Each structure stands twice: as C-alpha cells, then as structure tokens.
Amino acid sequence: MKRLRFLQVVMAAGMASTCLAAQPGWIRYQGRLMENGVLANRPGVQVTFSLFDQPTGGTLLYREVDAVTALEGFYATDLGDNPHVSSPNPDFARALATAGTNAWLALQVDAGPELLPRERLGGAPFAVNAGDLRRVLTVGPGGEYATIGAALASITDNNATNGYLVKVGPGVFAERVIMKPFVSLEGCGRGVTTISLTSTNTSGTDYVVLGASNTEIRCMSLALQGSAAVMYGYCLIGQRPAAISDVAISLTLTGTASGAAVHTENFGWVYMRDADVTVSGGAATTYGLQFTTGSPGNVRDTSITVSGAQACTAVSASECSADLQHVTVDVSGIGGAANGLFAAQGGISARDVLVSISATGAVNGFITGEGTLILRDVKATLNGNGDCTGVSASRGALTMSDCTVEAAG
C-alpha cells in the first residue's frame, strides 16, 4: 500500500520536575499519514524512526519503533523514550548531540520502504539541549527579574537557534503571561511555583497563560478565577507546537462565566504530559480540554476533574483531532447534561482512559457528532437523572475494543 506523509517535528519537554532540572531526553513528534490519498484512521500503525548524520546514506545514530494511532491523518509520539534493540545508541539526546546540526530523521511506516526525503532536525528539537539554550533567565527572590512578564519583555532575539529558558523560583506570581516563541518556562514544582490571576474582566475573554510556538511550560501550577464571559487557564491560538508538562491547571468560574482549562484554536497544536486539570463552576457549557479548528491535542498521563458546572464536556475535539492515553476523567455535580469525550466534526483516539460522570441531566460517556472515535481499553461509569449513554456514534465512525460501560439513570 502506498503511503505519503506530511511531517512536523515538535519541540520537546523533558523528564524534569524540580528547579535546576536535568535536560530532557526526548522530543514530541507529530506527523500526518495518508494511505492511497486518504487520511489514515486506524490504530496500531508501526512507525520506525531512524536518526542519521546525512540526508542520504550516512551513519545510523539512533532508532526506535513506535505503535501510533492515526486519527484524521494525524499521529503523535514521544521520540527518544523507546530505543530499539538495533539502535547503536540507546540515548536519543546523546545521539542528537553527536549529530550536531547534521541530524536527519528517516521514517518507515509498517513494513514499507523509507519515506523520502529525510527530515532535518533543527530549531525546536535542539532547544532541549543545553548547548542551544543561549540564555537562562531567573525570576523570583534572588533572581534577575521580579516578574515573569519582565523577564519575557527583556527577550528580543529569540528564534529557532537562539532559545531561552525562564526559570521561575518558588512563590505565587500574580500576573497574566504572554509567551514568546522559542522561550520556555520552568518552575520548581506544582504548588511551589504558581502563576495565579483573578480576572476582573466581566465581559470579554481572559486567560492566565497565552501560549506561543515552540514553547513549553513545566513544573508549576496555573490558576485562574473570576467571572469573565469566557475564561481559559492555558490558551493557544494559531501557534504550534507548544507543550505542557508536569503542570497543574485550575480554573474557577463564577457568575455567568464559562470556559476551558486548556483551549486551542486556529491550528494551535498542544502536547500535554503528566498534568492535572481542575475546573469548577460555570453557568454555561464548561470544558476541561477544548481543541478546535485544526488544533490537535496530544494528552498523556493526565487527570481531568470538572465539577459544579451547569453543563460540561470533559474533552472536546471540533474540526481537529485529540489523542489521549492514560487519562482519567471525573465529572460531578453537573446541573444539566454532561459528556465525557466528544468528537464533534473531529476525531478522538482514547486508550487506557477511565471516565466517571455524575449529572442531573443526560449523560454521555463517549460521543461523536460527525467525527471519529477510536476507543481501546476504556471504561465509563455514568450516573444521571436523564438518559445515560455509554457510546454514541449515530453520524460518525466508531472503532472500539475492550470497552466497559456501567450506567445508572
């Protein structure tokens, strides 16, 4: 079967969870797969990644084989955490360092030939290596800057080969943060470093962090509370890629406010790993994770809790795709209808996902409008005074295996 591909390398997040953390050893990678001119929709695609030091031929430096799920053509994986036995070097970061600026990534899909041309790795992947971070700025007591905003404002020469890391010390930083491309934030841990904002905007849209391309936020907490018409904890608009790692995001909605803890739109790609998302309140439909208009999300090892809203959808993908693995969803105290995962004119792939919902109105565990659902090893426990539906795909496409639904209502 002939396969064509469009590939986008995305920037990395690491294995760090404390101040002065070690450099990461993997990058997040996203691609798009077509089979005979059609966007692929299937789990279990075997992709072989091989790192060479030349655009053709050359010396093999690293290799791994990952099983990915293609959803509306998109797939994503963590490259560097699963070395193959045939890899000359089991350490991806060291292999990158060996290649320097001559790092070329070759791909094979299933048992097919190498896809040409190879992809040159530069910019974002190398931003994770200490040698390419030209400046590390410090914020907080004893640091160079008192606020995160002041540190970001001082950066004027950030680009693909001149990345910055802003290290934020312990404390609560009461400010709205607007990220810059190729500049990442690192705190000292959840609850130790907190960016917190109480919104006084009662009519428009507000957020605590506005993301940017080729950035990462890690090892901290984000908190937003208030009554703006629409509120987002982390918002990404038209920027790609961006990463969130080892972060707690809290959104507290009062009055007539609605919103989402994480919101993407206009082709803003986000990658989440090891995150805790909490949303409480909301007079209209409230979201945990809301991916829209060509803005796919890749979520791993994350918990999502929504409570006290009038209506809610824990994870929504509209005109885009979302890939979830090892995710727990807990929805409770909802005054009206509640959905777990909703693929509305988009696609959601879920593996090892546990959903629990309690609501006064109708309850849906997994639902698709005109989109695609791929469910593997998922379980839903539903309790509602209205209709309870485990899986609904009346107008969309559905693939499922090892799925369990317990419903009462």
C-alpha positions in Angstrom: 0.0 0.0 0.0 1.5 3.4 -1.0 1.8 5.9 1.8 2.5 9.5 1.6 3.2 11.8 4.6 3.5 15.4 5.8 5.7 15.7 8.8 6.0 18.3 11.5 8.7 18.0 14.2 7.5 19.4 17.5 9.5 20.6 20.4 10.4 18.7 23.5 9.6 18.6 27.1 11.6 16.7 29.5 11.9 14.5 32.4 12.3 17.4 34.8 10.2 18.1 37.8 12.4 20.3 40.0 14.4 23.5 39.9 17.7 23.2 38.1 16.4 20.1 36.4 18.4 18.0 34.0 18.0 18.5 30.3 15.2 16.3 28.7 16.0 13.2 26.7 13.1 13.1 24.3 11.1 15.2 21.9 7.4 15.2 20.9 6.9 14.4 17.3 3.7 14.8 15.2 3.1 13.7 11.6 0.3 13.2 9.2 -0.3 9.9 7.3 -2.1 9.4 4.1 -2.9 6.0 2.6 -3.7 5.9 -1.1 -4.5 9.6 -1.0 -6.9 9.3 2.0 -6.2 10.5 5.6 -5.5 7.4 7.7 -7.8 6.4 10.6 -6.5 3.4 12.4 -4.6 2.3 15.5 -1.5 0.2 15.6 0.5 1.9 12.8 4.1 0.9 13.2 6.5 3.8 12.6 10.2 3.3 12.6 12.3 6.4 13.4 16.0 6.3 12.4 18.4 9.1 13.1 21.3 9.6 10.6 24.0 12.1 10.2 23.4 12.6 6.4 20.4 13.3 4.2 21.0 10.1 2.3 23.1 7.1 3.4 25.2 8.1 6.4 25.7 6.6 9.8 22.8 5.3 11.9 22.9 7.1 15.3 19.6 6.1 16.9 16.5 4.0 16.1 13.1 3.3 17.7 9.8 1.7 16.6 6.6 3.1 18.0 3.0 2.0 17.6 0.8 5.0 16.9 -2.8 5.8 16.3 -3.6 7.8 13.1 -6.7 9.9 13.5 -7.8 12.1 10.6 -4.3 11.5 9.4 -2.6 12.9 12.5 -0.4 10.9 14.8 2.0 11.8 17.6 4.6 10.1 19.8 7.4 10.7 22.2 10.6 10.2 20.3 13.6 9.1 22.4 11.9 7.1 25.2 11.8 3.8 23.5 15.1 2.8 21.8 15.0 -0.3 19.6 17.4 -3.1 20.2 19.1 -2.3 16.9 19.8 1.3 18.0 23.6 1.9 18.2 23.0 4.4 20.9 20.1 4.0 23.4 20.3 7.7 24.5 18.5 9.9 22.0 19.8 13.1 23.5 23.4 11.9 23.1 22.7 10.8 19.5 21.4 14.3 18.7 24.4 15.9 20.3 26.7 13.6 18.2 24.9 14.7 15.0 25.0 18.4 15.9 23.3 20.4 13.1 23.5 17.3 10.8 20.7 15.3 12.2 18.4 13.7 9.7 15.3 11.6 10.6 14.2 8.8 8.4 10.8 7.2 8.7 9.3 3.8 7.7 5.6 3.0 8.0 4.7 -0.6 8.8 6.9 -2.8 6.6 7.2 -0.2 3.8 10.3 1.5 2.4 12.0 4.6 3.8 9.9 7.7 3.2 11.9 10.3 1.3 13.2 12.9 1.8 14.5 12.6 5.3 13.5 15.3 7.8 16.3 17.6 9.1 16.0 18.2 12.8 16.8 21.7 13.9 15.4 24.5 15.9 12.9 23.1 18.3 14.5 19.7 19.0 17.8 21.3 19.7 16.2 23.8 22.1 16.1 20.9 24.6 19.9 20.6 24.6 21.9 22.8 26.9 24.2 24.0 24.2 21.4 25.6 22.2 19.8 27.5 25.1 21.8 30.7 24.7 20.3 32.3 27.9 18.7 31.1 31.1 16.9 33.9 32.9 15.8 33.7 36.5 12.7 35.1 38.1 11.8 35.5 41.8 13.6 36.3 45.0 17.3 36.5 44.3 16.7 36.2 40.5 17.4 38.7 37.7 13.7 39.7 37.4 10.9 40.1 39.9 8.1 39.0 37.4 7.8 36.6 34.6 6.5 39.4 32.4 9.6 41.5 32.9 11.8 38.5 32.0 9.9 37.9 28.8 9.9 41.6 27.9 13.7 41.6 28.0 13.9 38.9 25.3 14.1 40.3 21.8 16.4 37.9 19.9 14.6 34.6 20.4 14.5 32.3 17.4 15.0 28.7 16.3 18.7 28.7 17.0 18.6 31.1 20.0 16.2 29.6 22.5 15.6 30.9 26.1 14.6 29.2 29.3 13.0 31.3 32.0 13.4 29.6 35.4 10.9 30.7 37.9 11.5 30.3 41.6 9.1 29.4 44.4 6.2 31.7 45.1 2.9 32.9 43.7 3.2 35.2 40.7 0.0 37.2 40.2 0.3 38.1 36.5 -1.0 37.3 33.1 1.7 35.6 31.0 2.0 36.0 27.2 4.6 33.6 25.9 7.1 34.3 23.2 8.3 31.7 20.5 11.3 29.6 21.5 11.1 30.7 25.1 10.1 28.1 27.8 9.1 28.4 31.4 10.3 26.1 34.2 9.1 26.3 37.8 10.2 24.4 40.9 7.2 22.1 41.0 3.4 22.2 41.3 2.2 24.2 44.2 5.8 25.5 44.7 5.7 27.8 41.7 2.3 29.2 40.9 1.1 31.7 38.3 -2.3 32.9 39.5 -4.7 35.5 38.2 -8.1 36.8 39.5 -9.9 38.2 36.4 -11.7 41.4 36.7 -12.8 41.4 33.1 -16.6 40.8 33.2 -17.4 40.9 29.5 -14.6 39.6 27.3 -12.2 36.7 27.2 -9.4 36.2 29.8 -6.6 33.7 30.4 -3.7 33.2 32.7 -1.2 32.0 30.0 -1.3 32.7 26.3 1.0 30.1 24.6 3.3 30.6 21.6 5.1 28.4 19.1 7.9 26.1 20.1 7.5 26.7 23.8 7.0 24.6 26.9 5.6 25.2 30.4 6.7 22.7 33.0 6.9 22.1 36.7 4.4 24.7 38.0 0.7 25.5 38.7 -1.5 27.8 36.8 -4.7 29.2 38.4 -7.4 31.5 37.0 -10.5 32.6 38.8 -13.2 35.1 38.0 -16.3 35.9 36.1 -15.2 36.9 32.6 -17.6 35.8 29.9 -15.1 33.2 28.6 -12.1 32.1 30.6 -9.1 29.8 29.7 -6.4 28.6 32.0 -4.0 28.0 29.1 -4.9 29.3 25.7 -3.1 28.6 22.4 -4.3 30.4 19.2 -2.6 29.9 15.8 0.7 28.8 17.4 2.4 25.4 17.1 3.8 23.4 18.6 3.6 24.0 22.3 4.0 21.7 25.3 2.7 21.4 28.9 4.5 19.0 31.2 4.2 18.3 35.0 1.7 21.2 35.4 -1.5 21.6 37.5 -4.1 23.9 35.9 -7.0 25.2 37.9 -10.0 27.2 36.6 -12.6 28.6 38.9 -15.6 30.1 37.2 -18.0 32.4 39.0 -21.1 34.3 37.9 -22.1 33.7 34.3 -18.6 32.7 33.2 -17.8 29.7 31.0 -14.6 28.4 29.6 -11.9 25.7 29.5 -8.8 24.8 31.4 -7.0 24.3 28.1 -8.2 25.8 24.8 -6.7 25.7 21.3 -7.9 27.2 18.0 -6.7 28.2 14.6 -4.1 25.4 14.2 -2.5 25.7 17.6 -1.1 22.3 18.4 -0.5 21.4 22.1 1.1 18.4 23.8 0.3 17.6 27.4 2.1 15.2 29.7 1.7 14.5 33.4 -0.9 17.2 34.0 -3.7 17.7 36.5 -6.7 19.8 35.2 -9.4 21.1 37.5 -12.4 23.1 36.5 -15.2 24.2 39.0 -18.3 26.3 38.4 -19.6 27.7 35.2 -23.1 29.0 34.1 -22.9 27.6 30.6 -21.1 24.6 29.0 -17.7 24.2 30.6 -14.8 22.2 29.2 -11.8 20.5 30.7 -9.8 20.4 27.4 -11.2 22.1 24.3 -9.5 21.5 21.0 -10.9 23.4 18.0 -10.4 24.4 14.3 -7.4 22.4 13.2 -5.7 22.4 16.6 -5.0 18.8 17.6 -4.1 17.8 21.2 -1.9 15.0 22.4 -2.5 14.1 26.0 -0.7 11.6 28.2 -0.8 10.7 31.9 -3.3 13.4 32.8 -6.3 13.8 35.1 -9.3 16.0 34.3 -11.8 17.0 37.0 -14.9 19.1 36.3 -17.4 19.9 39.0 -20.3 22.3 39.7 -20.9 23.5 36.2 -24.3 23.9 34.6 -23.3 21.7 31.7 -19.9 20.3 30.7 -17.8 18.3 28.2 -14.6 17.0 29.7 -12.7 16.7 26.4 -13.9 18.1 23.1 -12.4 17.9 19.6 -14.1 20.0 16.9 -12.7 20.2 13.4 -9.4 18.6 14.7 -8.1 15.5 16.5 -7.2 14.6 20.0 -5.1 11.6 21.1 -5.5 10.5 24.8 -3.6 7.8 26.6 -3.6 7.0 30.3 -6.1 9.7 31.2 -8.7 9.8 34.0 -11.9 12.0 33.8 -14.0 12.7 36.8 -17.2 14.8 36.3 -19.5 15.5 39.2 -22.2 17.9 40.4 -23.3 19.0 37.0 -26.7 20.8 36.9 -27.6 19.7 33.4 -26.1 17.5 30.7 -22.6 16.1 30.7 -20.3 14.5 28.2 -17.0 12.7 28.8 -15.3 12.7 25.4 -17.0 14.4 22.4 -15.7 14.2 18.8 -17.7 16.9 17.1 -16.7 17.0 13.4 -13.3 15.9 14.6 -11.7 12.7 15.9 -10.7 11.4 19.3 -8.5 8.4 20.0 -8.6 7.1 23.6 -6.5 4.3 25.1 -6.5 3.4 28.8 -9.0 6.1 29.7 -11.3 6.0 32.7 -14.4 8.2 32.7 -16.7 8.8 35.7 -19.7 11.2 35.3 -22.5 12.2 37.7 -25.0 14.8 36.4 -28.6 15.9 36.8 -29.3 15.8 33.1 -28.5 13.5 30.3 -25.0 11.8 30.4 -22.8 10.6 27.5 -19.6 8.8 28.1 -18.2 8.8 24.6 -20.0 10.6 21.8 -19.3 11.6 18.2 -21.2 14.1 16.1 -19.8 13.8 12.6 -16.4 12.8 13.8 -14.4 9.6 14.5 -14.0 7.7 17.8 -11.2 5.1 18.3 -11.6 3.6 21.8 -9.3 0.9 23.3 -9.2 -0.2 26.9 -11.7 2.4 28.1 -14.2 2.4 31.0 -17.1 4.7 31.7 -19.2 4.9 34.9 -22.3 7.0 34.3 -24.9 8.3 36.7 -27.6 10.8 35.6 -31.3 11.7 36.1 -31.7 11.8 32.4 -30.7 9.3 29.7 -27.3 7.6 30.2 -25.5 6.6 27.0 -22.1 4.9 27.1 -21.1 5.2 23.5 -23.0 7.1 20.8 -21.8 7.4 17.1 -25.0 7.8 15.2 -23.5 10.0 12.5 -19.8 9.3 12.9 -17.3 6.5 12.7 -16.5 4.2 15.6 -13.8 1.7 16.3 -13.7 0.1 19.8 -12.2 -2.8 21.7 -12.1 -3.7 25.4 -14.6 -1.1 26.4 -16.8 -1.2 29.6 -19.7 1.0 30.4 -21.7 1.0 33.7 -24.7 3.2 33.6 -27.5 4.2 36.1 -30.1 6.8 35.4 
